[in-house]
């Protein structure tokens, strides 16, 4: 298999500047697997390229939002038309109203929508809404669940110090200790333990937030249904973090795909078509806390952001959703992912490398372990060093993916898959050797 070209003088100079002016020489997003770094110059369709002339088939996809691929003509044209009318107003605009209407048509729990600019803010707002609605402080989240980078969300994200549930472990420096007093932690896919925690704390519990598929761990049968039942029993709002799964699993997101409807949902990534846009949506009874004319003064949530509901992001979202509504779009997306996922598993089995390919067809990855993977703690048995090596072997063969996720898109062609599968087979062969 071909190898990457060496870094060009231009790329080396850019990396030197990044090291000088940016902590870690990154945005904080780049996978650590690629320790020598590279700088993206551009992207189109299923491909991106760097400043050294290397081209990659892209399964990172901007960490998921580029479901149509890079620089999709419909999205580019929507941006061009909007720019002639202005780029931001800090005021309600026509495009964002249309997008709110479309979200409410598509997402089962959505009766009303409020926009923001990031998934972090959307999940933060969802937790704040639950607290305002219930007039209580405690939020339950799941160990290993990622809901952005707010102080609340960064509890027990990737803990190496395993403590008894429901005690949280802060996942970052700089988080006040008092934040931990407002969070409870449960094990994903363990309904019995989760139910016991909710039963013990329901009188003080404001809400439960969960990724319906936690990173690349699908829910075991009955888990989401049981979580919906126990939260409804105690009147506790259930929040789905659909920043990843929204409009990716199905047009109605994981709620449609798994058949479980929460009270609130956070959306991001795909809904903005690659531009900074996210949203919290849900039952009108809960969402009305944003309307000062509908609630008492101490129940009102002020929510202000300079770029919230930005019209450029709104039209990219509308253009993206219009493409996803076309006949056969989701069938093609799932078929693409299914073929790639099956080929990855087959290559590992043929090489007799113990591994679990986990996730759903539209987003998945591999754990190098011979043990079942259903909870965060079970993932700790996997060989992380081997995954990093695998990622690097793929990169050297022109395949770009995240530290742990293959995202597939409608831009990936049969030819892309042929090339990717050949690269996987070659990389797996080197792993075995």
TINURO-465500 format. One record per residue (C-alpha): residue in one letter; x, y, z. Coordinates in steps of 0.2 Angstrom, whole numbers, plus 5000, padded with zeros to 4 digits. Layout:
N
AXYZ/...
This chain:
433
X500050005000/X500650184997/X501250285011/X501050475014/X502150595006/X503450675019/X502950845026/X503250995014/X504251145020/X502551245020/X501751115031/X503251115043/X503251305044/X501351305048/X501651175062/X503051275069/X501851425070/X500451315078/X501751265091/X502151435095/X500451515095/X499251375100/X499351265116/X499751095110/X499851155092/X498051105090/X496251165093/X496051035106/X495150925094/X496450835085/X496750645089/X498350615098/X498650465087/X499350575074/X500850635084/X501850715070/X500350825065/X499650885048/X498751035043/X497151025033/X497151135017/X495451085010/X494050965007/X492750914994/X491550764994/X492250625004/X494050685003/X495250805012/X497050855008/X498450925018/X499851055014/X501050915009/X499950844994/X499250695004/X497450655000/X496350565013/X494650475012/X493850565027/X492950465040/X493150605053/X491950715044/X492250865055/X491850755070/X490150705061/X489250855054/X489750835036/X488450705033/X488350765015/X490250775013/X491350925011/X490751075001/X489150994995/X488451104981/X486751134989/X487551195005/X488851304996/X487451384985/X486351415001/X487851505009/X488151614994/X486351664993/X486251715011/X487851805011/X487151934999/X485751965012/X486951985028/X487851865039/X487151895056/X485852005064/X485651955083/X483751955078/X482551825073/X482651795055/X481651695042/X482851555039/X482951505057/X481051505059/X480951385044/X482351275053/X481351275069/X479851215060/X480751075051/X481551015067/X479851005075/X479150905060/X480650785061/X481050755079/X479750665090/X479950755106/X480150935098/X478651045101/X479751205102/X481551245098/X482851365105/X484551385095/X486351405101/X488051385093/X488751225100/X488351055107/X489051095123/X487851245125/X486451135119/X486651005132/X487051135146/X485451225141/X484451055142/X485051025160/X484651205165/X482851185158/X482651025168/X483251115183/X482051255181/X480651145177/X480851035192/X481551165204/X482851045209/X484751035207/X485350855204/X485650785186/X486050605183/X487250565169/X488050405163/X489950355166/X490850375150/X489450485142/X490150645133/X488950795133/X490250935129/X491451025140/X490351115153/X490851085171/X489250975173/X489550875157/X491450835162/X490950735177/X491550545175/X491850555156/X493450455155/X493850415173/X495350305177/X494950315196/X493350205197/X492250245212/X490650175218/X489050245209/X488350375210/X489850475215/X490550585201/X492350605196/X492850775188/X493650755171/X494550915170/X495651035179/X494751195185/X493051125189/X492451185206/X492251045218/X490451105222/X489951055204/X490150865209/X488750895222/X487450925208/X487850775198/X487450585200/X488350455189/X487550285184/X488250145172/X487550155155/X486649995149/X486349945168/X484549975170/X484449895188/X485850005195/X485150155186/X483350125192/X483950105210/X484950275209/X483350365202/X482250285215/X483450335229/X483650515223/X482050555213/X481450685226/X482950795222/X483250745204/X483050875191/X483350765175/X484250625167/X485350655152/X485950515141/X486750485124/X485550355117/X487050275109/X488450315121/X489950355111/X489950195101/X489050085114/X487250045107/X485950025121/X485549845125/X483749795122/X482549875135/X483849995142/X483150155134/X481350095136/X481650055155/X482450225157/X480950315149/X479850215161/X480650255177/X480950435173/X479150455168/X478550365184/X479350495195/X479050645183/X480950675180/X481350745162/X482350625151/X483550715140/X484250635125/X485950705119/X485750685100/X487150795095/X487950645087/X486450545083/X485150675077/X484850665059/X486150535057/X485350375063/X483650425055/X482850585050/X482050595067/X483650545075/X483950405088/X482150445095/X481450375079/X482850245076/X482650165094/X480750205096/X480950305113/X480450485115/X481250595128/X480650755135/X482050855129/X483450835116/X485050925112/X485450935093/X487050985084/X488250935071/X487150875056/X485751005059/X486951145056/X487751065040/X489551105045/X489151275052/X489051335070/X487351285075/X486551185088/X484851175097/X483851115112/X482051055109/X480650975118/X479050985126/X478251155126/X477851145144/X479651135148/X480351255134/X479151395140/X480451435153/X481351535139/X479751645137/X479751785150/X477851815146/X477451635150/X478251605167/X478551695183/X480051795185/X481051665196/X480551525183/X481251625168/X482851565159/X483751715150/X484751635135/X485751755125/X487151725112/X487851835098/X487751705085/X486251605091/X485151575076/X486351635064/X485551645047/X487051575037/X487051425049/X485151415047/X485151405028/X486551275028/X485551165040/X483951185029/X484951135014/X485750985023/X484050925029/X483250945011/X484550825005/X484250705019/X482350705014/X482750644997/X482150464993/X483350324998/X484650445007/X484550345024/X484550175015/X486150225006/X486950295021/X486650135031/X487150025017/X488750115016/X489150095034/X488549915035/X489749865021/X491249955029/X490849895046/X490649715040/X492249725031/X493149785046/X492549645057/X492949515043/X494749575042/X494949565060/X494249385061/X495249325047/X496849395055/X496249305072/X496449475081/X495249485096/X494049635093/X492349695095/X491649815081/X490449925091/X489150055086/X487850065073/X488050065054/X488250255052/X489550275066/X490550135074/X492350085078/X493349935085/X493849885103/X495349775103/X494749645116/X493949475117/X492749525131/X490949595128/X490849785127/X489249865134/X489749985148/X491150115150/X492050005162/X492049855150/X492949965137/X494449985149/X494849805145/X495249855127/X496949885120/X497050065117/X498850065111/X498349945097/X496950065092/X498150205091/X499250095080/X497850045069/X497350225067/X499050275062/X499250135050/X497650185041/X498150365040/X499850315032/X498650225019/X497650375016/X496150345028/X495750475040/X494650435055/X494450505073/X495250435088/X493750315090/X492450335077/X492150295059/X490850425053/X490150375036/X489350505024/X488250505008/X489750564999/X490750405001/X490750304985/X490950124981/X492650164975/X493050254992/X492450095001/X493549984990/X495050084994/X494650095012/X494349905014/X496049875005/X496849985017/X496049905032/X496549735026/X498349795024/X498349885041/X497649735050/X498949625042/X500349745050/X499449735067/X499549545066/X501349555062/
